[in-house]
Amino acid sequence: MSGITRNDLLRSIAETGYNVGFGAKKHFATYDIVEKMPGWIGFLSMAFGIYALVFEQLSGKFLAATLSIVGICSFYITQYDRDKSKYDQAGSQLTIIYNDLRETYRALKSYEGTDVMPFYERFKSLEADYYATSISKQILFSDWYAHYKFFWQQQIDWVEEQKNFRFLRDKIPLSFIVAVVGSTILLISLVYTGAFSNAAMPCP
């Protein structure tokens, strides 16, 4: 390929680095949810059941229905259980590719020559490995968890040099913001209309 500049290649490597790094965290997020969430759901369900024996307010229909929905979520999660090791392995391999892209980026950044083709070829090889390794099917909410794992746990300074991430637009998922706002509005509406107090009242 001719005509590619050093700066263009640096940006391309960083953009792919973002995709690879975020993808690795998304695979790990799916693995973590499948591995840990059923245990948490079981613990919270048991704790809720015990407290419901003591506090009548916890025996309301609304909260019982909520617990039933949580149980359905547990069933959904178990559908990924047999393949969870694949997500862990893919996440580890993508992390290796991410680190290789970082080293390629830094080597190109300090390179003083004009022939960037060796770096370009290395970049395309790593990009092909990324496409071959990624698993397209991910569990619900893995994107939210991956945002936390990538932006708040991962070393992404070299990617941010080119991407210039913004807090609300890039680091917080839009779907998460919408969900929080919608849930807040729903909660306020339920409290205002007295839905919780009515649901908590025991039947005569």
SEZASE-720458 format. One record per residue: residue number from 1; residue in three letters; x, y negated, z of N, C-alpha, C, O in turn. Coordinates in steps of 0.02 Angstrom, whole numbers, plus 50000, padded with zeros to 5 digits. Layout:
# SEZASE-720458
NODE  NUM  ala  X  Y  Z  X  Y  Z  X  Y  Z  X  Y  Z $
...
END
This chain:
# SEZASE-720458
NODE  1  met  50043  50060  50000  50000  50000  50000  50044  49938  50000  50091  49933  50040 $
NODE  2  ser  50030  49891  49956  50070  49830  49952  50027  49770  49973  49966  49773  49970 $
NODE  3  gly  50059  49718  49995  50024  49657  50011  50005  49650  50084  49982  49596  50104 $
NODE  4  ile  50012  49701  50124  49995  49695  50195  50050  49658  50232  50109  49671  50222 $
NODE  5  thr  50030  49612  50274  50077  49572  50312  50086  49600  50382  50047  49641  50405 $
NODE  6  arg  50138  49578  50414  50153  49601  50482  50095  49583  50530  50074  49624  50570 $
NODE  7  asn  50071  49520  50524  50018  49498  50568  49953  49536  50556  49917  49554  50603 $
NODE  8  asp  49938  49549  50492  49878  49589  50476  49883  49659  50505  49834  49685  50532 $
NODE  9  leu  49941  49688  50501  49950  49756  50527  49946  49757  50603  49918  49803  50632 $
NODE  10  leu  49973  49706  50635  49968  49702  50708  49894  49699  50729  49874  49732  50777 $
NODE  11  arg  49856  49660  50693  49785  49654  50710  49748  49720  50698  49706  49741  50738 $
NODE  12  ser  49765  49754  50643  49733  49817  50627  49749  49870  50680  49706  49909  50700 $
NODE  13  ile  49812  49871  50702  49832  49920  50753  49795  49906  50819  49772  49952  50852 $
NODE  14  ala  49789  49841  50836  49754  49823  50899  49680  49841  50894  49651  49865  50943 $
NODE  15  glu  49649  49829  50837  49578  49844  50830  49565  49919  50835  49518  49941  50867 $
NODE  16  thr  49609  49958  50803  49603  50031  50808  49620  50053  50879  49590  50100  50906 $
NODE  17  gly  49668  50019  50911  49684  50034  50980  49624  50025  51026  49613  50064  51072 $
NODE  18  tyr  49585  49973  51013  49524  49962  51052  49476  50020  51042  49448  50046  51090 $
NODE  19  asn  49465  50039  50979  49418  50094  50964  49441  50159  50997  49401  50197  51024 $
NODE  20  val  49506  50172  50993  49533  50234  51020  49531  50233  51097  49509  50281  51128 $
NODE  21  gly  49553  50178  51127  49554  50173  51199  49484  50176  51229  49472  50210  51278 $
NODE  22  phe  49438  50139  51198  49369  50141  51222  49339  50210  51210  49301  50235  51252 $
NODE  23  gly  49355  50240  51153  49330  50307  51139  49355  50357  51189  49317  50401  51210 $
NODE  24  ala  49418  50352  51209  49445  50398  51260  49407  50391  51325  49389  50441  51356 $
NODE  25  lys  49394  50329  51346  49358  50318  51408  49285  50342  51403  49256  50363  51452 $
NODE  26  lys  49257  50337  51343  49188  50360  51334  49184  50436  51340  49136  50463  51368 $
NODE  27  his  49234  50471  51313  49236  50543  51320  49245  50562  51394  49212  50608  51419 $
NODE  28  phe  49289  50527  51429  49298  50540  51500  49235  50523  51539  49219  50557  51588 $
NODE  29  ala  49199  50471  51518  49137  50452  51552  49085  50507  51545  49052  50525  51594 $
NODE  30  thr  49079  50535  51485  49033  50590  51475  49052  50649  51519  49009  50680  51551 $
NODE  31  tyr  49116  50665  51522  49139  50720  51564  49124  50706  51638  49100  50751  51673 $
NODE  32  asp  49138  50646  51661  49126  50629  51732  49052  50634  51749  49034  50660  51802 $
NODE  33  ile  49009  50609  51705  48938  50610  51719  48913  50682  51723  48875  50700  51768 $
NODE  34  val  48933  50723  51675  48911  50793  51674  48939  50831  51734  48905  50874  51762 $
NODE  35  glu  49001  50816  51753  49035  50853  51807  49009  50832  51876  49001  50875  51919 $
NODE  36  lys  48997  50768  51886  48984  50743  51953  48911  50725  51967  48888  50731  52024 $
NODE  37  met  48875  50703  51916  48808  50677  51929  48758  50728  51957  48720  50710  52001 $
NODE  38  pro  48758  50790  51932  48710  50839  51962  48719  50846  52038  48670  50853  52074 $
NODE  39  gly  48782  50846  52061  48794  50851  52133  48767  50791  52170  48737  50798  52224 $
NODE  40  trp  48776  50731  52142  48750  50671  52174  48674  50671  52174  48643  50650  52223 $
NODE  41  ile  48644  50694  52119  48571  50696  52116  48544  50745  52168  48495  50730  52202 $
NODE  42  gly  48577  50803  52174  48555  50851  52224  48561  50825  52294  48517  50835  52336 $
NODE  43  phe  48616  50790  52308  48626  50762  52375  48574  50709  52391  48545  50709  52445 $
NODE  44  leu  48562  50663  52344  48514  50609  52355  48443  50636  52361  48404  50611  52401 $
NODE  45  ser  48427  50688  52322  48361  50717  52327  48350  50749  52395  48297  50741  52425 $
NODE  46  met  48400  50784  52420  48395  50815  52486  48389  50762  52540  48349  50767  52586 $
NODE  47  ala  48431  50709  52534  48428  50655  52584  48360  50620  52582  48332  50604  52635 $
NODE  48  phe  48335  50609  52522  48269  50577  52516  48215  50620  52548  48171  50594  52583 $
NODE  49  gly  48218  50686  52537  48169  50731  52566  48170  50731  52641  48118  50733  52674 $
NODE  50  ile  48230  50728  52670  48236  50726  52743  48208  50661  52772  48171  50662  52821 $
NODE  51  tyr  48226  50605  52740  48202  50541  52765  48126  50534  52756  48093  50500  52795 $
NODE  52  ala  48099  50567  52704  48026  50563  52692  47987  50597  52748  47929  50581  52759 $
NODE  53  leu  48019  50644  52783  47987  50677  52840  47982  50630  52900  47939  50639  52943 $
NODE  54  val  48026  50580  52902  48028  50534  52959  47991  50470  52945  47954  50444  52987 $
NODE  55  phe  47999  50443  52884  47969  50379  52866  47912  50390  52817  47924  50413  52761 $
NODE  56  glu  47851  50374  52838  47794  50385  52794  47797  50342  52731  47770  50361  52679 $
NODE  57  gln  47832  50285  52736  47837  50241  52678  47871  50275  52618  47860  50257  52561 $
NODE  58  leu  47912  50325  52634  47949  50359  52580  47908  50414  52547  47931  50446  52500 $
NODE  59  ser  47847  50426  52572  47806  50478  52543  47757  50451  52491  47713  50487  52468 $
NODE  60  gly  47764  50387  52472  47720  50357  52423  47727  50389  52354  47779  50418  52338 $
NODE  61  lys  47676  50382  52313  47675  50413  52247  47727  50384  52200  47758  50419  52160 $
NODE  62  phe  47738  50318  52206  47786  50286  52161  47856  50314  52172  47891  50331  52124 $
NODE  63  leu  47877  50319  52235  47944  50344  52250  47949  50418  52233  48002  50442  52212 $
NODE  64  ala  47895  50456  52244  47896  50527  52226  47903  50536  52150  47938  50580  52127 $
NODE  65  ala  47869  50493  52113  47875  50496  52040  47945  50479  52018  47972  50509  51971 $
NODE  66  thr  47975  50430  52052  48044  50412  52036  48091  50470  52047  48136  50482  52006 $
NODE  67  leu  48081  50507  52101  48123  50564  52115  48113  50619  52063  48161  50655  52046 $
NODE  68  ser  48052  50626  52038  48039  50675  51985  48077  50657  51921  48103  50701  51887 $
NODE  69  ile  48079  50593  51906  48115  50570  51847  48190  50585  51854  48223  50605  51806 $
NODE  70  val  48216  50575  51914  48286  50590  51928  48300  50665  51916  48352  50683  51890 $
NODE  71  gly  48252  50707  51936  48259  50778  51924  48261  50795  51851  48299  50839  51830 $
NODE  72  ile  48221  50760  51811  48221  50770  51738  48289  50750  51710  48316  50782  51665 $
NODE  73  cys  48317  50696  51736  48383  50673  51714  48436  50727  51727  48481  50738  51687 $
NODE  74  ser  48430  50761  51783  48476  50815  51800  48472  50871  51749  48523  50899  51729 $
NODE  75  phe  48411  50887  51727  48402  50938  51676  48434  50916  51610  48466  50956  51576 $
NODE  76  tyr  48427  50853  51593  48457  50826  51532  48533  50831  51535  48565  50848  51485 $
NODE  77  ile  48562  50817  51592  48634  50818  51600  48662  50889  51591  48715  50898  51562 $
NODE  78  thr  48626  50938  51616  48651  51007  51612  48658  51032  51540  48693  51081  51528 $
NODE  79  gln  48625  51000  51493  48630  51021  51423  48701  51010  51395  48720  51040  51345 $
NODE  80  tyr  48739  50966  51428  48807  50953  51407  48858  50995  51446  48918  50992  51431 $
NODE  81  asp  48835  51033  51493  48881  51066  51540  48928  51115  51505  48988  51117  51521 $
NODE  82  arg  48904  51154  51458  48946  51205  51427  49003  51175  51384  49053  51209  51371 $
NODE  83  asp  48994  51112  51362  49044  51080  51320  49085  51026  51356  49122  50989  51325 $
NODE  84  lys  49077  51022  51423  49108  50967  51458  49184  50968  51453  49216  50916  51453 $
NODE  85  ser  49214  51028  51450  49287  51032  51444  49312  51003  51378  49368  50977  51375 $
NODE  86  lys  49271  51006  51326  49290  50978  51261  49296  50902  51266  49340  50872  51235 $
NODE  87  tyr  49252  50872  51305  49255  50799  51314  49317  50779  51353  49349  50728  51338 $
NODE  88  asp  49335  50818  51402  49395  50804  51441  49458  50811  51398  49503  50769  51401 $
NODE  89  gln  49460  50863  51357  49517  50874  51313  49522  50820  51259  49577  50795  51244 $
NODE  90  ala  49465  50802  51231  49465  50749  51180  49486  50682  51210  49523  50645  51178 $
NODE  91  gly  49463  50668  51270  49483  50606  51304  49558  50603  51316  49589  50551  51307 $
NODE  92  ser  49587  50660  51335  49660  50663  51347  49698  50652  51282  49748  50617  51281 $
NODE  93  gln  49674  50684  51228  49708  50677  51164  49702  50605  51137  49750  50578  51109 $
NODE  94  leu  49644  50576  51146  49635  50506  51124  49679  50458  51164  49702  50408  51138 $
NODE  95  thr  49689  50474  51228  49734  50432  51269  49805  50435  51242  49841  50385  51242 $
NODE  96  ile  49827  50494  51220  49894  50501  51190  49898  50459  51127  49948  50425  51115 $
NODE  97  ile  49846  50462  51086  49845  50422  51024  49846  50348  51040  49881  50309  51007 $
NODE  98  tyr  49808  50328  51091  49807  50258  51112  49877  50235  51133  49898  50181  51115 $
NODE  99  asn  49912  50276  51172  49979  50258  51194  50028  50254  51135  50072  50211  51134 $
NODE  100  asp  50020  50299  51086  50062  50297  51026  50049  50233  50985  50095  50203  50958 $
NODE  101  leu  49986  50214  50981  49969  50152  50946  49999  50092  50982  50023  50045  50950 $
NODE  102  arg  49999  50093  51048  50029  50038  51087  50103  50033  51073  50130  49978  51065 $
NODE  103  glu  50138  50091  51071  50209  50089  51057  50223  50066  50986  50272  50031  50973 $
NODE  104  thr  50181  50087  50939  50188  50064  50870  50178  49989  50865  50214  49954  50830 $
NODE  105  tyr  50128  49964  50901  50114  49892  50902  50174  49853  50929  50194  49803  50899 $
NODE  106  arg  50201  49875  50985  50256  49840  51015  50320  49844  50973  50359  49796  50969 $
NODE  107  ala  50330  49901  50942  50388  49908  50898  50383  49862  50838  50432  49830  50818 $
NODE  108  leu  50323  49857  50809  50313  49812  50752  50319  49740  50773  50346  49698  50736 $
NODE  109  lys  50295  49724  50832  50298  49654  50856  50370  49630  50864  50384  49572  50852 $
NODE  110  ser  50414  49675  50884  50484  49655  50893  50526  49668  50831  50586  49653  50830 $
NODE  111  tyr  50496  49694  50779  50531  49710  50717  50547  49646  50678  50503  49603  50670 $
NODE  112  glu  50608  49639  50656  50629  49578  50621  50637  49587  50546  50654  49539  50510 $
NODE  113  gly  50624  49647  50522  50629  49660  50450  50567  49639  50413  50520  49612  50443 $
NODE  114  thr  50566  49653  50349  50508  49634  50307  50469  49695  50282  50411  49688  50262 $
NODE  115  asp  50499  49754  50284  50466  49814  50260  50426  49846  50317  50454  49878  50361 $
NODE  116  val  50359  49836  50316  50317  49861  50369  50284  49928  50351  50243  49953  50389 $
NODE  117  met  50302  49956  50293  50270  50017  50271  50278  50076  50320  50229  50112  50331 $
NODE  118  pro  50337  50086  50351  50342  50141  50399  50292  50133  50457  50264  50183  50481 $
NODE  119  phe  50282  50072  50480  50234  50059  50533  50162  50071  50509  50120  50098  50545 $
NODE  120  tyr  50149  50051  50447  50083  50061  50419  50067  50135  50412  50011  50157  50429 $
NODE  121  glu  50115  50174  50389  50105  50246  50381  50094  50280  50448  50052  50324  50454 $
NODE  122  arg  50131  50259  50498  50122  50286  50565  50053  50268  50592  50019  50309  50622 $
NODE  123  phe  50033  50207  50580  49967  50183  50602  49912  50224  50569  49865  50245  50603 $
NODE  124  lys  49915  50236  50504  49863  50274  50469  49861  50346  50492  49808  50376  50494 $
NODE  125  ser  49919  50374  50509  49921  50442  50533  49886  50448  50601  49848  50495  50613 $
NODE  126  leu  49899  50400  50645  49866  50400  50710  49791  50386  50704  49751  50414  50741 $
NODE  127  glu  49773  50344  50657  49702  50330  50645  49666  50393  50622  49609  50406  50642 $
NODE  128  ala  49698  50432  50578  49669  50495  50555  49661  50544  50613  49611  50580  50616 $
NODE  129  asp  49710  50546  50657  49705  50589  50716  49647  50569  50760  49613  50611  50789 $
NODE  130  tyr  49635  50504  50765  49580  50479  50805  49513  50503  50777  49470  50527  50815 $
NODE  131  tyr  49504  50497  50711  49441  50519  50681  49431  50595  50688  49375  50619  50696 $
NODE  132  ala  49486  50632  50685  49482  50705  50689  49467  50728  50761  49440  50783  50770 $
NODE  133  thr  49485  50689  50810  49479  50709  50880  49412  50689  50911  49386  50724  50954 $
NODE  134  ser  49384  50633  50889  49325  50605  50922  49264  50651  50915  49255  50685  50865 $
NODE  135  ile  49223  50652  50968  49160  50687  50968  49104  50635  50965  49101  50590  51007 $
NODE  136  ser  49062  50640  50915  49012  50587  50904  48957  50587  50956  48932  50534  50974 $
NODE  137  lys  48936  50645  50980  48881  50650  51027  48905  50637  51098  48948  50674  51124 $
NODE  138  gln  48879  50584  51128  48897  50566  51196  48835  50561  51239  48780  50547  51213 $
NODE  139  ile  48842  50572  51303  48785  50571  51348  48760  50500  51361  48798  50451  51354 $
NODE  140  leu  48697  50495  51378  48666  50430  51394  48703  50395  51451  48722  50426  51500 $
NODE  141  phe  48713  50330  51443  48747  50287  51492  48823  50295  51493  48857  50263  51532 $
NODE  142  ser  48850  50338  51450  48923  50344  51446  48954  50279  51421  49011  50262  51439 $
NODE  143  asp  48917  50242  51380  48943  50178  51354  48952  50128  51410  49002  50092  51412 $
NODE  144  trp  48904  50125  51457  48910  50079  51514  48970  50097  51556  49010  50054  51575 $
NODE  145  tyr  48977  50160  51572  49032  50183  51614  49099  50172  51579  49148  50155  51611 $
NODE  146  ala  49100  50183  51514  49162  50174  51476  49184  50101  51476  49244  50087  51477 $
NODE  147  his  49137  50055  51476  49156  49984  51480  49194  49971  51544  49245  49936  51543 $
NODE  148  tyr  49170  49998  51599  49204  49989  51663  49273  50021  51661  49323  49990  51681 $
NODE  149  lys  49276  50083  51637  49339  50120  51638  49390  50088  51591  49450  50089  51605 $
NODE  150  phe  49368  50060  51535  49415  50030  51487  49437  49960  51508  49496  49946  51511 $
NODE  151  phe  49389  49917  51522  49405  49847  51535  49432  49834  51606  49467  49785  51616 $
NODE  152  trp  49415  49877  51653  49435  49863  51722  49486  49912  51749  49514  49900  51803 $
NODE  153  gln  49500  49967  51713  49550  50015  51737  49608  50023  51688  49664  50038  51708 $
NODE  154  gln  49595  50014  51624  49646  50026  51573  49691  49965  51563  49669  49908  51571 $
NODE  155  gln  49755  49978  51546  49800  49924  51528  49788  49905  51454  49807  49943  51409 $
NODE  156  ile  49757  49847  51443  49736  49829  51375  49765  49762  51353  49740  49731  51307 $
NODE  157  asp  49819  49740  51386  49847  49675  51370  49867  49669  51297  49857  49616  51266 $
NODE  158  trp  49895  49722  51268  49918  49719  51199  49859  49716  51150  49865  49686  51096 $
NODE  159  val  49804  49747  51168  49744  49743  51126  49712  49674  51131  49689  49646  51082 $
NODE  160  glu  49712  49647  51192  49681  49582  51204  49719  49526  51170  49691  49473  51157 $
NODE  161  glu  49783  49536  51155  49822  49486  51118  49789  49470  51051  49792  49413  51028 $
NODE  162  gln  49759  49521  51021  49729  49512  50955  49653  49505  50959  49624  49471  50916 $
NODE  163  lys  49622  49535  51008  49549  49537  51010  49518  49478  51047  49462  49458  51032 $
NODE  164  asn  49554  49450  51096  49528  49394  51136  49458  49408  51164  49409  49375  51147 $
NODE  165  phe  49454  49459  51206  49390  49481  51233  49357  49426  51275  49391  49389  51311 $
NODE  166  arg  49291  49421  51269  49252  49376  51311  49213  49417  51362  49193  49473  51349 $
NODE  167  phe  49202  49387  51420  49175  49425  51476  49105  49453  51461  49095  49514  51462 $
NODE  168  leu  49058  49410  51447  48989  49432  51438  48978  49468  51372  48941  49517  51369 $
NODE  169  arg  49010  49445  51320  48998  49474  51254  49031  49542  51245  49003  49587  51215 $
NODE  170  asp  49092  49549  51271  49131  49610  51259  49137  49656  51320  49132  49717  51313 $
NODE  171  lys  49147  49627  51378  49163  49668  51436  49101  49694  51473  49106  49741  51513 $
NODE  172  ile  49043  49664  51460  48981  49688  51490  48934  49710  51434  48919  49669  51390 $
NODE  173  pro  48912  49773  51433  48868  49796  51379  48803  49756  51377  48772  49743  51428 $
NODE  174  leu  48782  49737  51317  48720  49699  51309  48661  49740  51334  48616  49713  51366 $
NODE  175  ser  48661  49805  51320  48605  49847  51342  48601  49849  51419  48547  49855  51447 $
NODE  176  phe  48659  49845  51452  48660  49844  51526  48629  49779  51552  48589  49780  51599 $
NODE  177  ile  48646  49723  51521  48618  49659  51541  48542  49659  51532  48505  49637  51576 $
NODE  178  val  48520  49684  51474  48448  49688  51461  48413  49732  51512  48359  49716  51536 $
NODE  179  ala  48444  49789  51528  48415  49836  51576  48410  49805  51645  48359  49813  51679 $
NODE  180  val  48462  49769  51666  48461  49737  51732  48408  49683  51736  48370  49679  51784 $
NODE  181  val  48405  49642  51684  48354  49588  51683  48284  49618  51682  48240  49596  51719 $
NODE  182  gly  48274  49669  51639  48208  49700  51635  48188  49734  51700  48130  49728  51721 $
NODE  183  ser  48235  49768  51733  48221  49802  51796  48205  49751  51851  48161  49763  51892 $
NODE  184  thr  48241  49695  51851  48229  49643  51901  48159  49613  51893  48123  49603  51942 $
NODE  185  ile  48140  49600  51830  48074  49572  51816  48020  49622  51837  47969  49603  51867 $
NODE  186  leu  48031  49686  51821  47982  49738  51840  47976  49744  51916  47921  49749  51942 $
NODE  187  leu  48033  49743  51950  48032  49748  52023  47995  49690  52055  47955  49699  52101 $
NODE  188  ile  48009  49630  52030  47976  49570  52057  47900  49575  52045  47860  49557  52088 $
NODE  189  ser  47882  49599  51986  47811  49605  51970  47776  49655  52015  47720  49644  52038 $
NODE  190  leu  47810  49712  52028  47781  49763  52072  47773  49738  52143  47723  49751  52176 $
NODE  191  val  47825  49702  52167  47821  49675  52235  47766  49622  52239  47729  49619  52288 $
NODE  192  tyr  47763  49581  52188  47713  49527  52188  47642  49554  52187  47597  49526  52220 $
NODE  193  thr  47630  49607  52149  47563  49635  52144  47547  49683  52200  47490  49707  52206 $
NODE  194  gly  47597  49697  52243  47585  49741  52299  47586  49815  52282  47559  49856  52319 $
NODE  195  ala  47616  49833  52224  47616  49903  52202  47652  49947  52252  47630  50003  52265 $
NODE  196  phe  47708  49923  52279  47747  49963  52326  47708  49976  52391  47706  50032  52417 $
NODE  197  ser  47678  49923  52416  47642  49931  52479  47582  49976  52472  47565  50014  52518 $
NODE  198  asn  47548  49972  52414  47491  50016  52403  47513  50088  52395  47479  50134  52419 $
NODE  199  ala  47569  50098  52360  47593  50166  52349  47617  50198  52413  47615  50259  52421 $
NODE  200  ala  47641  50157  52459  47669  50184  52521  47616  50201  52572  47630  50236  52620 $
NODE  201  met  47554  50176  52562  47501  50187  52611  47478  50261  52608  47461  50285  52554 $
NODE  202  pro  47477  50296  52663  47455  50365  52663  47381  50371  52647  47342  50326  52664 $
NODE  203  cys  47362  50426  52616  47291  50436  52599  47252  50449  52662  47277  50483  52707 $
NODE  204  pro  47191  50424  52667  47151  50434  52728  47128  50507  52734  47094  50524  52782 $
END
